[in-house]
Amino acid sequence: MSLYKSNKFYKKLINNFDGIIILNSHYYLMRVFYEDTDAGGIVYHSNYLNYFERARTSLLNLLNLDQKKLNDDKGLSFIVREVNLNITNSFHLNDFIIIETRLKYAKNSFITLEQLAWSIDKNFKLNVMCVKGSIQIVMIDKKNKVRKIKNILTNSFFNK
């Protein structure tokens, strides 16, 4: 049987797509593509926000928290209230990036996540932390009223 026809292959590929959680940190792998870079060949600054968003969405997917279902069934959505981004080194075309996400603190109405973008050296080890972000997230209903986020984020990842 050809590998591309194997259900196990696709399941394994998809299961690894959302990253992994180790010791209260979520790790998400990505690669810099041509479309991510500016004329100087480095990642355009706003793309780091996109990368961090992908990692947060993958974290929720990994924890089986379906944002579309949450919105459809309960009218609740996660929104970013505050962002702080510190870029100390830039990534370039074809670089691999590990996005590490961890809980900084949690309250009833919001959580704050710390997200770090790490380079990987030739021995496949985390090398240099190039970008650091702090992202505050709240949950709102359809009337844009803030709701208790702790009622939805019950996984131990979000407890501190």
C-alpha atoms as a printed R data frame, in Angstrom:
    type eleno elety resid chain resno       x      y      z
1   ATOM     1    CA   MET     A     1   0.000  0.000  0.000
2   ATOM     2    CA   SER     A     2   1.293  3.415 -0.896
3   ATOM     3    CA   LEU     A     3   2.020  5.749  2.004
4   ATOM     4    CA   TYR     A     4  -0.222  8.500  0.650
5   ATOM     5    CA   LYS     A     5  -3.224  6.126  0.767
6   ATOM     6    CA   SER     A     6  -2.714  5.235  4.417
7   ATOM     7    CA   ASN     A     7  -5.220  6.702  6.895
8   ATOM     8    CA   LYS     A     8  -2.624  6.263  9.648
9   ATOM     9    CA   PHE     A     9  -0.203  8.488  7.750
10  ATOM    10    CA   TYR     A    10  -2.710 11.340  7.430
11  ATOM    11    CA   LYS     A    11  -3.857 10.987 11.019
12  ATOM    12    CA   LYS     A    12  -0.257 11.160 12.248
13  ATOM    13    CA   LEU     A    13   0.466 14.148 10.010
14  ATOM    14    CA   ILE     A    14  -2.611 16.040 11.250
15  ATOM    15    CA   ASN     A    15  -2.041 15.102 14.908
16  ATOM    16    CA   ASN     A    16   1.444 16.632 14.772
17  ATOM    17    CA   PHE     A    17   0.261 19.744 12.935
18  ATOM    18    CA   ASP     A    18  -0.880 21.602 16.067
19  ATOM    19    CA   GLY     A    19   2.381 21.223 17.966
20  ATOM    20    CA   ILE     A    20   2.995 19.682 21.372
21  ATOM    21    CA   ILE     A    21   2.696 20.628 25.032
22  ATOM    22    CA   ILE     A    22   5.654 19.919 27.308
23  ATOM    23    CA   LEU     A    23   5.882 21.155 30.909
24  ATOM    24    CA   ASN     A    24   3.162 23.833 30.549
25  ATOM    25    CA   SER     A    25   4.588 25.226 27.304
26  ATOM    26    CA   HIS     A    26   3.108 24.729 23.861
27  ATOM    27    CA   TYR     A    27   5.612 24.389 21.007
28  ATOM    28    CA   TYR     A    28   4.607 25.097 17.426
29  ATOM    29    CA   LEU     A    29   6.958 24.699 14.447
30  ATOM    30    CA   MET     A    30   6.820 26.864 11.373
31  ATOM    31    CA   ARG     A    31   9.013 27.963  8.510
32  ATOM    32    CA   VAL     A    32   9.573 31.389  6.973
33  ATOM    33    CA   PHE     A    33   8.286 31.598  3.403
34  ATOM    34    CA   TYR     A    34   9.090 34.155  0.710
35  ATOM    35    CA   GLU     A    35   5.732 35.879  1.255
36  ATOM    36    CA   ASP     A    36   6.718 36.536  4.906
37  ATOM    37    CA   THR     A    37   9.769 38.626  4.075
38  ATOM    38    CA   ASP     A    38  10.301 42.259  3.145
39  ATOM    39    CA   ALA     A    39  12.584 43.707  0.441
40  ATOM    40    CA   GLY     A    40  15.569 43.170  2.744
41  ATOM    41    CA   GLY     A    41  14.880 39.436  3.011
42  ATOM    42    CA   ILE     A    42  13.864 39.456  6.675
43  ATOM    43    CA   VAL     A    43  10.473 38.678  8.194
44  ATOM    44    CA   TYR     A    44   8.227 41.739  8.034
45  ATOM    45    CA   HIS     A    45   7.465 42.833 11.607
46  ATOM    46    CA   SER     A    46   3.673 42.403 11.516
47  ATOM    47    CA   ASN     A    47   4.050 38.753 10.493
48  ATOM    48    CA   TYR     A    48   5.209 37.884 14.001
49  ATOM    49    CA   LEU     A    49   1.688 38.701 15.195
50  ATOM    50    CA   ASN     A    50   0.346 36.293 12.557
51  ATOM    51    CA   TYR     A    51   2.792 33.596 13.652
52  ATOM    52    CA   PHE     A    52   1.771 34.018 17.289
53  ATOM    53    CA   GLU     A    53  -1.914 33.856 16.301
54  ATOM    54    CA   ARG     A    54  -1.343 30.587 14.434
55  ATOM    55    CA   ALA     A    55   0.407 29.131 17.464
56  ATOM    56    CA   ARG     A    56  -2.432 30.182 19.810
57  ATOM    57    CA   THR     A    57  -5.053 28.733 17.477
58  ATOM    58    CA   SER     A    58  -3.049 25.508 17.219
59  ATOM    59    CA   LEU     A    59  -2.836 25.355 21.008
60  ATOM    60    CA   LEU     A    60  -6.640 25.600 21.285
61  ATOM    61    CA   ASN     A    61  -7.032 22.966 18.551
62  ATOM    62    CA   LEU     A    62  -4.640 20.667 20.385
63  ATOM    63    CA   LEU     A    63  -6.773 21.104 23.528
64  ATOM    64    CA   ASN     A    64  -9.933 20.311 21.505
65  ATOM    65    CA   LEU     A    65 -11.378 23.778 22.009
66  ATOM    66    CA   ASP     A    66 -13.223 24.557 18.774
67  ATOM    67    CA   GLN     A    67 -13.476 28.345 18.410
68  ATOM    68    CA   LYS     A    68 -16.031 28.177 15.598
69  ATOM    69    CA   LYS     A    69 -18.290 25.862 17.614
70  ATOM    70    CA   LEU     A    70 -17.894 28.108 20.665
71  ATOM    71    CA   ASN     A    71 -19.047 31.077 18.610
72  ATOM    72    CA   ASP     A    72 -21.856 29.200 16.836
73  ATOM    73    CA   ASP     A    73 -23.222 27.483 19.969
74  ATOM    74    CA   LYS     A    74 -22.597 30.068 22.693
75  ATOM    75    CA   GLY     A    75 -21.928 33.307 20.816
76  ATOM    76    CA   LEU     A    76 -18.513 33.657 22.452
77  ATOM    77    CA   SER     A    77 -15.262 34.772 20.845
78  ATOM    78    CA   PHE     A    78 -11.681 35.304 21.968
79  ATOM    79    CA   ILE     A    79 -10.249 38.716 21.138
80  ATOM    80    CA   VAL     A    80  -6.859 40.280 21.695
81  ATOM    81    CA   ARG     A    81  -7.080 43.266 24.017
82  ATOM    82    CA   GLU     A    82  -3.405 44.111 24.364
83  ATOM    83    CA   VAL     A    83  -0.167 43.190 22.576
84  ATOM    84    CA   ASN     A    84   3.452 43.902 23.413
85  ATOM    85    CA   LEU     A    85   6.078 42.764 20.911
86  ATOM    86    CA   ASN     A    86   9.869 42.915 21.299
87  ATOM    87    CA   ILE     A    87  11.996 41.944 18.286
88  ATOM    88    CA   THR     A    88  15.678 41.430 19.143
89  ATOM    89    CA   ASN     A    89  16.738 39.356 16.102
90  ATOM    90    CA   SER     A    90  15.129 38.788 12.730
91  ATOM    91    CA   PHE     A    91  14.292 35.595 10.917
92  ATOM    92    CA   HIS     A    92  15.069 35.071  7.231
93  ATOM    93    CA   LEU     A    93  13.680 33.091  4.313
94  ATOM    94    CA   ASN     A    94  13.557 29.320  5.018
95  ATOM    95    CA   ASP     A    95  14.431 29.695  8.706
96  ATOM    96    CA   PHE     A    96  12.612 27.346 11.044
97  ATOM    97    CA   ILE     A    97  10.878 28.998 13.980
98  ATOM    98    CA   ILE     A    98   9.647 27.400 17.168
99  ATOM    99    CA   ILE     A    99   6.866 29.413 18.782
100 ATOM   100    CA   GLU     A   100   6.678 28.708 22.493
101 ATOM   101    CA   THR     A   101   3.435 29.724 24.214
102 ATOM   102    CA   ARG     A   102   2.957 29.702 27.963
103 ATOM   103    CA   LEU     A   103   0.521 31.161 30.415
104 ATOM   104    CA   LYS     A   104   1.815 34.289 32.087
105 ATOM   105    CA   TYR     A   105  -1.248 34.775 34.292
106 ATOM   106    CA   ALA     A   106  -4.982 34.196 34.326
107 ATOM   107    CA   LYS     A   107  -7.883 36.114 35.824
108 ATOM   108    CA   ASN     A   108 -11.615 35.525 35.600
109 ATOM   109    CA   SER     A   109 -12.041 37.928 32.684
110 ATOM   110    CA   PHE     A   110  -8.745 37.571 30.786
111 ATOM   111    CA   ILE     A   111  -5.565 35.599 30.287
112 ATOM   112    CA   THR     A   112  -2.125 36.837 29.365
113 ATOM   113    CA   LEU     A   113   0.094 34.594 27.304
114 ATOM   114    CA   GLU     A   114   3.803 34.931 26.744
115 ATOM   115    CA   GLN     A   115   4.932 33.869 23.300
116 ATOM   116    CA   LEU     A   116   8.550 33.407 22.287
117 ATOM   117    CA   ALA     A   117   9.924 32.862 18.781
118 ATOM   118    CA   TRP     A   118  13.082 30.755 18.908
119 ATOM   119    CA   SER     A   119  15.584 29.972 16.191
120 ATOM   120    CA   ILE     A   120  16.848 26.421 15.825
121 ATOM   121    CA   ASP     A   121  20.536 25.622 15.369
122 ATOM   122    CA   LYS     A   122  22.027 23.035 13.002
123 ATOM   123    CA   ASN     A   123  21.784 20.395 15.751
124 ATOM   124    CA   PHE     A   124  18.015 20.974 16.046
125 ATOM   125    CA   LYS     A   125  18.214 22.691 19.435
126 ATOM   126    CA   LEU     A   126  16.593 25.940 20.486
127 ATOM   127    CA   ASN     A   127  19.192 28.560 19.797
128 ATOM   128    CA   VAL     A   128  18.273 32.240 20.122
129 ATOM   129    CA   MET     A   129  15.057 33.816 21.346
130 ATOM   130    CA   CYS     A   130  14.445 36.404 18.618
131 ATOM   131    CA   VAL     A   131  10.944 37.706 19.332
132 ATOM   132    CA   LYS     A   132   9.023 37.966 22.591
133 ATOM   133    CA   GLY     A   133   5.361 38.821 22.831
134 ATOM   134    CA   SER     A   134   2.884 39.321 25.620
135 ATOM   135    CA   ILE     A   135  -0.736 38.955 24.524
136 ATOM   136    CA   GLN     A   136  -3.787 39.654 26.685
137 ATOM   137    CA   ILE     A   137  -6.950 37.870 25.565
138 ATOM   138    CA   VAL     A   138 -10.528 38.372 26.669
139 ATOM   139    CA   MET     A   139 -13.733 36.585 25.790
140 ATOM   140    CA   ILE     A   140 -16.708 38.549 24.504
141 ATOM   141    CA   ASP     A   141 -20.300 37.691 23.648
142 ATOM   142    CA   LYS     A   142 -22.249 38.836 20.582
143 ATOM   143    CA   LYS     A   143 -22.981 42.161 22.316
144 ATOM   144    CA   ASN     A   144 -19.220 42.726 22.836
145 ATOM   145    CA   LYS     A   145 -19.600 42.285 26.580
146 ATOM   146    CA   VAL     A   146 -16.632 40.708 28.342
147 ATOM   147    CA   ARG     A   147 -17.410 37.258 29.762
148 ATOM   148    CA   LYS     A   148 -15.590 34.987 32.216
149 ATOM   149    CA   ILE     A   149 -12.869 33.336 30.189
150 ATOM   150    CA   LYS     A   150 -12.073 30.890 33.022
151 ATOM   151    CA   ASN     A   151 -15.465 29.191 32.450
152 ATOM   152    CA   ILE     A   152 -14.304 28.137 28.973
153 ATOM   153    CA   LEU     A   153 -10.542 27.673 29.419
154 ATOM   154    CA   THR     A   154 -10.776 24.874 31.970
155 ATOM   155    CA   ASN     A   155  -7.768 22.875 30.773
156 ATOM   156    CA   SER     A   156  -4.903 22.745 33.291
157 ATOM   157    CA   PHE     A   157  -2.712 24.596 30.749
158 ATOM   158    CA   PHE     A   158  -4.621 27.767 31.670
159 ATOM   159    CA   ASN     A   159  -4.392 27.391 35.458
160 ATOM   160    CA   LYS     A   160  -1.734 29.278 37.351
